[in-house]
Amino acid sequence: MSDKTKMTYFETEDILHILLSEEDEAGSVELSPNITVELNENGDMIGVEILKASEFLKNTVLESVQAKIILEKKAA
């Protein structure tokens, strides 16, 4: 597996592709309607494709911030 992760954002399609390895893709698994993991012939993850990437990232960051705020309030 490559030690350099490469990310490519396709703005027109709003797709983020994260390449973990230069190996050939032998299959894929859909984790959710907009997230697909690409696998090599051994079943190892070599890439991730995120559709509607801007929405996914916005929601993920927002959820993380909200969780942090809630934990900080409980600790106070």
C-alpha positions as CSV (number, residue, x, y, z in Angstrom):
1,M,0.0,0.0,0.0
2,S,1.2,3.5,-0.8
3,D,2.3,5.8,2.0
4,K,0.9,8.8,0.4
5,T,-2.8,9.5,0.4
6,K,-4.1,11.4,-2.6
7,M,-7.3,13.3,-2.7
8,T,-9.1,14.6,-5.7
9,Y,-12.2,16.8,-5.6
10,F,-14.4,16.9,-8.7
11,E,-16.2,20.2,-8.2
12,T,-18.8,19.9,-10.9
13,E,-20.0,16.5,-9.7
14,D,-19.3,17.3,-6.0
15,I,-17.3,14.1,-5.6
16,L,-14.3,13.6,-3.3
17,H,-12.1,10.6,-4.2
18,I,-9.5,9.5,-1.6
19,L,-6.8,7.2,-3.0
20,L,-4.9,5.2,-0.5
21,S,-3.1,2.9,-2.9
22,E,-2.2,2.8,-6.6
23,E,-3.3,-0.9,-6.7
24,D,-6.0,-2.0,-9.1
25,E,-9.6,-1.9,-7.9
26,A,-11.1,-5.4,-7.8
27,G,-14.3,-4.5,-6.1
28,S,-16.2,-2.1,-3.9
29,V,-18.6,-1.9,-1.0
30,E,-21.2,0.7,-0.5
31,L,-21.1,1.9,3.1
32,S,-24.0,4.3,2.7
33,P,-25.9,5.7,-0.3
34,N,-23.1,8.3,-0.9
35,I,-20.0,6.5,0.3
36,T,-18.2,3.7,-1.5
37,V,-15.0,1.9,-0.4
38,E,-12.8,0.6,-3.1
39,L,-11.0,-2.7,-2.5
40,N,-8.0,-4.5,-4.0
41,E,-8.0,-8.3,-4.9
42,N,-7.2,-9.1,-1.2
43,G,-10.2,-7.1,0.1
44,D,-8.0,-4.4,1.5
45,M,-9.3,-0.8,1.2
46,I,-7.5,1.2,-1.5
47,G,-9.8,4.1,-1.9
48,V,-13.0,5.9,-0.8
49,E,-15.5,7.8,-3.0
50,I,-17.8,10.3,-1.4
51,L,-20.7,11.6,-3.4
52,K,-22.3,15.0,-2.4
53,A,-19.0,15.6,-0.6
54,S,-19.5,19.2,0.4
55,E,-22.8,18.3,2.2
56,F,-21.2,15.2,3.8
57,L,-18.2,17.2,5.1
58,K,-20.3,20.1,6.3
59,N,-22.6,17.7,8.3
60,T,-19.7,15.7,9.7
61,V,-17.9,18.8,11.0
62,L,-21.1,20.2,12.4
63,E,-21.9,17.0,14.2
64,S,-18.3,17.0,15.7
65,V,-18.6,20.6,16.9
66,Q,-22.0,19.9,18.4
67,A,-20.7,16.8,20.2
68,K,-17.8,18.8,21.6
69,I,-20.0,21.5,22.9
70,I,-22.3,19.0,24.6
71,L,-19.3,17.3,26.3
72,E,-17.9,20.6,27.4
73,K,-21.2,21.6,29.0
74,K,-21.5,18.2,30.8
75,A,-18.0,18.6,32.2
76,A,-18.6,22.1,33.5
